[in-house]
Amino acid sequence: MAEFGQVRTRAGNGSLLPPLQAMMQLQRSLGNQAVLQLMGKKDEESDTRRPATKRKKSKDEDDSEQKKKKKKVIKSKKLSEEERREQKSAASKRRLGQKKASIKRVKARLNQGLTGSKWENSNVSLAAGELHKVPVKFADTAEKNAGSHQEHVSVNDLYNNNAESLIPPKSYENNRTDQVLRWISSAFYFKLKGNTQEVQAGLFDDNRFYLAANENRNKAHFVRKNKKKKVDETGLSTKELLENIVQEYDKGGKFSGKPEVKERVVRHLEKIKARLLQDELSEEYAHLSDALDAKPIVAMVAEKQGKKNVDLHAERRIKKYLNDDEKFRAGHVKGLKRPCLVCMMNNYGEYKAGNEDWMDKCPHIPERSGPGWLSEAATHEYDIEANADMINRLIPRTYASIPKSEKEKMDENPKYVPKFSYNIDTDSESDVDESEFEDEMDKEDEDERRAAAGEEEVLLVEEDEQIFFMDDERQGFAMGEEEEGFLADDEEEDDMRF
């Protein structure tokens, strides 16, 4: 205690140290055990391992430190911005390399054992690629023209003059259901302002139209409800929705899309107006009356791969929504484009493989496949390599379409090489025979003459929109940026979807 008293007087001039400081100084002089004894805690041992309690920082000190940290972070971001760009570019190159290697591997697997035909890739992007199966002579020519230094062949070399793989317009006189499904798909493509890679419509035994698009974002746009704009279509029938679409078209509504798609959409809207919106349907369309008077079903359930949304192709969405393979096969599904390789195999492959007479049992099932897209949206839950043998057995080749306007030029000039597209499925291009076709073209020529003379306002696709290609290199194929990243759906996927 005498020592304790001395410590308290060591501040000088006879003043006492504050008790806490005095205790700390005494602890340094005598040690922990002596201090504990002085305080009457002889039986307690000191835990020297416990860290001393930090003094709580004032608010001003804390704010100052936070500002310093933020400045360091900002400075770090500025310094590393170029590095991050380089890292991103390197990652993109790495992913592209992986995609190229994947396409090369898939193509090699598909080509095993083939003799009369061959798979070729005509495009590679970060999001996806595309595969076409054509007769060997066209594949060999395409490879020769591409040269060994190129990653992919020209799609024009694959399809130009390839009569086996190009499908001209045909009549749907004996299949009005599929024809109307194509019209409806075109109408809703117009309603979606062309902001989609594909629209499909289905009709099954419940007499309601099923609608789907590739992109998840379009689900709410088929049947709109907007309180601010006082729009509520939730109670409307398919026929009433089509009436609204045609009214918007008549008012000059615009939409985006490739020229051959616009050409078809305009023609189909005119068909709807003339044949489906009448008080009484003609005999050939009367069987669709109940379905037109019923509310449609938007068959778009969100699909995910892990935590990522997948823009699944439209016809596969309809099949998943039904969750009934037999009902799906017995029904009708048509859209803007013919099924891609995976849609064809996923929707019909197993059935076709087990039923050699499938064309007799289900003649409405698609016979021809479009190209094989290798986007995430297209290949979701389907392994092309694992199913290569069945794919080659059921898909003799992939097909592109000759638009209706190109068919007319072919009829006029037998040597004319038509511009082709696989943005549309010309299986349902026309429902008229040759004589009706000529009469219809004569009428269109007369409408154009009247419009030029100011006699009658006629909605026509603008002349510059009729041009399919910008230069000889791209002749025959409007490439675009389908599945972003991939329509090129996508993605997009995908937005790449044909």
Rosetta blueprint (number, residue, H / E / L):
1 M L
2 A H
3 E H
4 F H
5 G H
6 Q H
7 V H
8 R H
9 T L
10 R L
11 A L
12 G L
13 N L
14 G L
15 S L
16 L L
17 L L
18 P L
19 P H
20 L H
21 Q H
22 A H
23 M H
24 M H
25 Q H
26 L H
27 Q H
28 R H
29 S H
30 L H
31 G L
32 N H
33 Q H
34 A H
35 V H
36 L H
37 Q H
38 L H
39 M L
40 G L
41 K L
42 K L
43 D L
44 E L
45 E L
46 S L
47 D L
48 T L
49 R L
50 R L
51 P L
52 A L
53 T L
54 K L
55 R L
56 K L
57 K L
58 S L
59 K H
60 D H
61 E H
62 D H
63 D H
64 S H
65 E H
66 Q H
67 K H
68 K H
69 K H
70 K H
71 K H
72 K H
73 V H
74 I H
75 K H
76 S H
77 K H
78 K H
79 L H
80 S H
81 E H
82 E H
83 E H
84 R H
85 R H
86 E H
87 Q H
88 K H
89 S H
90 A H
91 A H
92 S H
93 K H
94 R H
95 R H
96 L H
97 G H
98 Q H
99 K H
100 K H
101 A H
102 S H
103 I H
104 K H
105 R H
106 V H
107 K H
108 A H
109 R H
110 L H
111 N L
112 Q L
113 G L
114 L L
115 T L
116 G L
117 S E
118 K E
119 W E
120 E E
121 N E
122 S E
123 N E
124 V E
125 S L
126 L L
127 A L
128 A L
129 G E
130 E E
131 L E
132 H E
133 K E
134 V E
135 P E
136 V H
137 K H
138 F H
139 A H
140 D H
141 T H
142 A H
143 E H
144 K H
145 N H
146 A H
147 G L
148 S L
149 H L
150 Q L
151 E L
152 H L
153 V L
154 S L
155 V H
156 N H
157 D H
158 L H
159 Y H
160 N L
161 N L
162 N L
163 A L
164 E L
165 S L
166 L E
167 I E
168 P L
169 P L
170 K L
171 S L
172 Y L
173 E L
174 N L
175 N L
176 R H
177 T H
178 D H
179 Q H
180 V H
181 L H
182 R H
183 W H
184 I H
185 S H
186 S H
187 A H
188 F H
189 Y H
190 F H
191 K H
192 L L
193 K L
194 G L
195 N L
196 T L
197 Q L
198 E L
199 V E
200 Q E
201 A E
202 G E
203 L E
204 F L
205 D L
206 D L
207 N L
208 R L
209 F E
210 Y E
211 L E
212 A E
213 A E
214 N L
215 E L
216 N H
217 R H
218 N H
219 K H
220 A H
221 H H
222 F L
223 V L
224 R L
225 K E
226 N E
227 K L
228 K L
229 K L
230 K L
231 V E
232 D E
233 E L
234 T L
235 G L
236 L L
237 S L
238 T H
239 K H
240 E H
241 L H
242 L H
243 E H
244 N H
245 I H
246 V H
247 Q H
248 E H
249 Y H
250 D H
251 K L
252 G L
253 G L
254 K L
255 F L
256 S L
257 G L
258 K L
259 P H
260 E H
261 V H
262 K H
263 E H
264 R H
265 V H
266 V H
267 R H
268 H H
269 L H
270 E H
271 K H
272 I H
273 K H
274 A H
275 R H
276 L L
277 L L
278 Q L
279 D L
280 E L
281 L L
282 S L
283 E L
284 E L
285 Y L
286 A H
287 H H
288 L H
289 S H
290 D H
291 A H
292 L H
293 D H
294 A L
295 K L
296 P L
297 I E
298 V E
299 A L
300 M L
301 V L
302 A L
303 E E
304 K E
305 Q E
306 G L
307 K L
308 K E
309 N E
310 V E
311 D L
312 L L
313 H L
314 A H
315 E H
316 R H
317 R H
318 I H
319 K H
320 K H
321 Y H
322 L H
323 N L
324 D L
325 D H
326 E H
327 K H
328 F H
329 R H
330 A H
331 G L
332 H E
333 V E
334 K E
335 G E
336 L L
337 K L
338 R L
339 P L
340 C L
341 L H
342 V H
343 C H
344 M H
345 M H
346 N H
347 N H
348 Y H
349 G H
350 E H
351 Y H
352 K H
353 A H
354 G H
355 N L
356 E L
357 D L
358 W H
359 M H
360 D H
361 K H
362 C L
363 P L
364 H L
365 I L
366 P L
367 E L
368 R L
369 S E
370 G L
371 P L
372 G E
373 W E
374 L L
375 S L
376 E H
377 A H
378 A H
379 T H
380 H L
381 E L
382 Y L
383 D L
384 I L
385 E L
386 A L
387 N L
388 A H
389 D H
390 M H
391 I H
392 N H
393 R H
394 L H
395 I L
396 P L
397 R L
398 T E
399 Y L
400 A E
401 S E
402 I L
403 P L
404 K H
405 S H
406 E H
407 K H
408 E H
409 K H
410 M H
411 D H
412 E H
413 N L
414 P L
415 K L
416 Y L
417 V L
418 P L
419 K L
420 F L
421 S E
422 Y L
423 N L
424 I L
425 D L
426 T H
427 D H
428 S H
429 E L
430 S L
431 D L
432 V L
433 D L
434 E H
435 S H
436 E H
437 F H
438 E H
439 D H
440 E H
441 M H
442 D H
443 K H
444 E H
445 D H
446 E H
447 D H
448 E H
449 R H
450 R H
451 A H
452 A H
453 A L
454 G L
455 E L
456 E L
457 E L
458 V L
459 L L
460 L L
461 V L
462 E L
463 E H
464 D H
465 E H
466 Q H
467 I L
468 F L
469 F L
470 M L
471 D L
472 D H
473 E H
474 R H
475 Q L
476 G L
477 F L
478 A L
479 M L
480 G L
481 E L
482 E L
483 E L
484 E L
485 G L
486 F L
487 L L
488 A L
489 D L
490 D L
491 E L
492 E L
493 E L
494 D L
495 D L
496 M L
497 R L
498 F L
